[in-house]
Amino acid sequence: MASQERQADRLTILVICALNLWSFVPVGPIGLSQAAMGPDEPPTFVAWPEKGLGLSVDLTGFKRDIDQVKEDGRRYFTASHPTTGLNVSVTLEKVPTLASVQGCRDQLQLIRKGPLVTHGHDIKLNTSGELPTLEYTLRKFRGVRLDQKNIYACLAQDNVYADIQLSKVQYTTADASAFQSILKSVHLQPEPSKIIQPPPPPPPNSRELLDIGNALYRGNSYAQAIPPYQKAFELEKADPELDRTLWRVLIDNLGRAYGMTGQLTKARATFEQGIQADPTYPMFHYNLACTFAKMNDLHHAMRSLTTAFRHRKNQSPGDMGMPDPRQDAFFQHLMKNETFRNLANDLTATKS
């Protein structure tokens, strides 16, 4: 399946410098389509009219985040629960051959070998039955307790694969029933005879584009997040609408997305444009230091890191505090350098 390679590529991207702005990303529903799925609603149907099949899933209480057909032809849908924080994503993909349960098992085996899963805990791969699943828990990230539960599931029918992913931060055993209830409700079936197609939405504004980018960014789809982020950035230059906090989120996430995809020159240019407009915001300097570290530019990495800590009091409301560069994976290779190591120790020892 083509989706196997896409999923594997997505999982191999290192999630570095990504948690610094975690509290900035809105946890509520986002996206172009925000219609609530109330308690009296029937099961959600992810329609795919041109393929003759769709996916039915019970998402009572959830809100749609993204509902679209991607440029490569895959059907993509995400929803989030505003109270529990449980996130659901569905991808439907047509293949030239007959889809099979074995194809699903092969895909989950491929995901199982990815870096995020291998660094997880409580990994369980269940390849029996018609709905194979893979689950794991990411307990910590850079010292921050996450307890993020992830479950991947796969369905096959005719020449269509359905990939389902459930995830929730601060997972407890009390959440298990919600996960299982959703998985039990999943079915591939012919589309209902009557589907009310919503009118096409107006062109998204910069806030909507930011929300779309954030949804993709949170799913580690950094390459896919770049176009909406970049478009939002261009709109903001022409006609600013975002407040300062959201504008900082846009610059930081766009720069990081470029960095995560190896486009370091663009990442550097993005952070430098942010610094030009907002020179005392420390996270622009910190993430620029991350970029220089990735470039193996010790001198500029140290200079940007020093500037970041000099402006540490100028963080946005809701920031989680300055990261510890000694624990940041981006700087681990530089920590072998005595000069950088001494600088990192001095900066983290500074209280103001």
N, C-alpha and C positions, 0 to 999 in steps of 0.2 A: 504493500500500500504506500502511496506517496505520503500519506499522513504519518507513517512510521518515521520517515526521515525528518519530516518537519517537526514532529514531537521530540525526536532525539536531539535535533539541532537546538530546539528551544530549551531543553533541559541541560545542555552542555554549557550554556552561557553562565559564567561565574557571576553570582549575585554579590557584587562587591560595591561598597559605598552606596548601597541601595536603601539602607535602613535609616540613614541620617534624616531623611525627610518623611519617614513612614507616617508620623503623626499628622503631616500636612495633607496627605491624600484623603479626600472625603470618604468616610465609611458608609455614608448613605447612598441611596440609589443615584446613578448617574447615567447619562447617555441621551440619545435623541428621543427614544421612546420610553416614557416613564409612567405608563398606565399601570395602576395598582391591580394586582390579582387578588381580589377580595375573597372572603370565605364562601360566597355563593357562586364563585366562578367555576366553570367546568375545568378539567385538566388542561393545562397549557398545551397547545399544539404548535410545534415548530414546523410551519408549513413550507413545503418545497414543491410548488405546483408543477413546475416543468419536469420533475423527476417522478411524480406520481406517488411518492412516499413522503411521510413526515414522521416526527417523533412526538408522542404524547407523554407528558410527565406532569405529575401533580405538584404544582408550585404554589399552593395556597399561601397567601401572605407575602409572597415575594414581589419584587418589582423588576421589570425588564430594564436591563442596562444597555445591551447592544442586541440588535435584531437586523441582520443584513446578510447579503450574499457577497462573499469576497471576490476580488478580481480574478482569482484562480478558479472560481466556480463553486467553492465550498460554501455550504450554508452554515452560518455562525450565529450563536445565540448565547447571551449571558444574562443571569438574573441574580439578585442579592436580596437577602432578608434583612430589613432595616433593624430588627430587634435582636436577632440571634447572631448576625454577622456571617451566616452561612452563605457561600457563593457557589453558583452552579453555572457550568458552561457546557454547551452542546455544539459539536461540529458534525455535519453530515457531508459525506463525500461519496461521489459516484466513481466506481472503478470500471475498467474495461472488461474485467472478468467477473465471475460469480463470487460475491462476498461470502465468507465462511466464518464459522466460530474459530476455526484454526487460525485464520488470518488475524482475528482479534487476539488470540493467545500469543501469536508471534509479536504483535505490536506491544502488548503488555510486557513481554519478555525484553523487548528492546528498551522500553521506558525503564524497566527494572535495573538496567545496566547504567543508566544516566547518573551523573554526579549528585544531583539533589536527592535521589532515592537512596543511593549507596551511602550517603552521609546521614540518612534518616534512621529512625528507630522503629521497632515493632513492624518491620516490613513483612507483609503477607501477600502472597500471590496465589489467587484462587482461580485455577483454569478449568474447573469442573462446571457443568451446567451450561445454559445458553447465554449467561451474562458473566463472562470472566471479569474478575476485578483485581486491582492492585492497590494496596493501601500502605501508607507509612506515615510516621509522625516526625516533623522537624521540631525538635525540642527547643533548641537555642540557635540564635544567629548573632555572631559577634558579641557574645556574652549576654544578649537580651533574651529573656525567656519568651518563647512564642507558643509552644505546644500547638503547632499548626498541623491539623489532621488533613490528609489528602487521600482521596479515593478516586482511582481511574476505573472506568468501566467501558465495555465495548459491546455493541450489538451489530449483527450482520443479517441482511435480508436482501434477496435478489442481487443486485449489483451495487448496494449501498451499505456503507459502514457508518455507524453512529458512535462517536467518541464522547463520553460524558466524564466530566471532572467535578468533584465536590471538594470544597476546602473550607476550613474554619480555623481561625486563630483562637487560642485559649480554649481548646477543645477539652471537654471532660466526658466521662462515661455517660453523663446525662444527655449528651448530644447524639449518642449512637442511634437512638430510635429515629431521630429526624433523618439521619443519613440513610438508614435502611428503608424508611418509608418512601423516600424519593426514589431509591434504586428499584424498589418493588413496583413502583408506578410507571416505570419507563417501558414504552412499547413503540416499535416501528409498525406503522400501519398506513393504509391508503388514507389520503387526506379526507376530512369530512366534506360532505356535499356542499356545504355552505360555509365559506370562509369570508368574513368581512375584511376586505383589504383596506387598511387605513390610507388616507390620502398621502401623497408624497410629502415629506417634511420640507420646510424651507431650508435654504442653505444654512449650515450651522454657523453660529457666531463663535467668537474666540473662547467663550466659557464652555460651550458645548464641545468644541474641538479639544479643549483641555480635558474635559471629562472623558471623552472617548480615548484620548491618549493615556489617561490615568488608568482606565480599565485594562487596556492592553499592557501597560507598564507593570501593573500589579500581577498580571499573568505571565510576566517575564517575556512577553512578546515585544522585545525592544525595537527590532527592525520595523515591525508593524506600527509601533507607537510614534515613530519619527514623523511620518507625513502629517497626521493631525496636529502634533505639537508644532511642527514647522509652519503649517498654515496658520495656526493660532498666533504664533510669533509674528508672522507677516501682517496679520490683521491688526495686532496690537501696535505695531509700528505705524500703521496708517491711521488707526482710530482706536485709541486705548479704551478698553472697557473693564479690564481686570483690576482689582485692588492690588495694593503692593504685595500682600501675602501670596495671593494666587499668581501674580506675575513672577514672584520668586520661585514658586513651585514649577511654573512653566519653564523657566530658564534652567533650573537645576535638573529637572527630569529630561528635558531635551538634551542637555549636555551629557548627562549620564547615559542616555539611550545611544547617543553617538559613541560614547566610550565603550559601552557594552558590546557594540557591534564592530569595534576595531577602528572606527573612524575618528582617530585621535586628533587630527588636525581640526576637524569640524567641532569636536568636543571643546578643544582649547579656544577656538574662535567664539563659541557660544558663551562660555564662562567669561571670557574677556569682554564681550559685549555687555554681559550682565554687570560686570565690575565697573565698566565705563559709566553705566547709568546709576549704579547703586554701589559705590566704592567701599562702603564700610560694612556691607553684609558679609559676615564671616564665612558662610557656607559656600559662596561663590569661590572664595580664595581656597577653601579647604578642598573642594572638588577639582579646582584647577591644579592643586598640588597632587591630587590623585592621578590626574591626567599626565602631569609631568613625570610622576613616578612610573607610570606605565610606559612612558617614552624613554625611561632610564636617564632622565635629565635631573641629576641630583641637585645641582645648583638652584634651578628654578623651583624644584619641588620644595626645597628647604625655605626659599624666600617666600613662596606662596603660603606655606604652612605657618611660618612666623607671622605673616600678615593676618592670616585667619585667626590666630590666637590673640593677636593684638586687638582685634575687633570683636572678641568673643561676647562682649556684653550687648552687641547689636543684633542678636538673633530675633527672629520673628516670634510672636506669641504662639505657643504650642511646640516650639522646637524642643528636642530632647536633650539639649546641652551639647557641648562640643564633643565630638568623637575622640577616642583615644587612639592616636596614630600608631602606638605600639602594638595595638591589638587589631589594627586594620590590615586586611589581607593585601591591600594595594601596596602597603609600605614594607611588607615582610622582607623582601629582598634588600631594601635599603637599610633595614635594621642591622644588617651585617656590617654596615659601615659605621665606624666609631663616631665620626663627626655627626652623622644623622642621628645615631642612637642617643648621643649626648643632648642634641637639640630636642628630640622627642621627649626625653626625660625632663629637661628643663621646662619645656612648654606645658607639660601635663602637671608639673609641680606648681606652676603659677596659679594663683587664686583669683587674679583680676586682670 
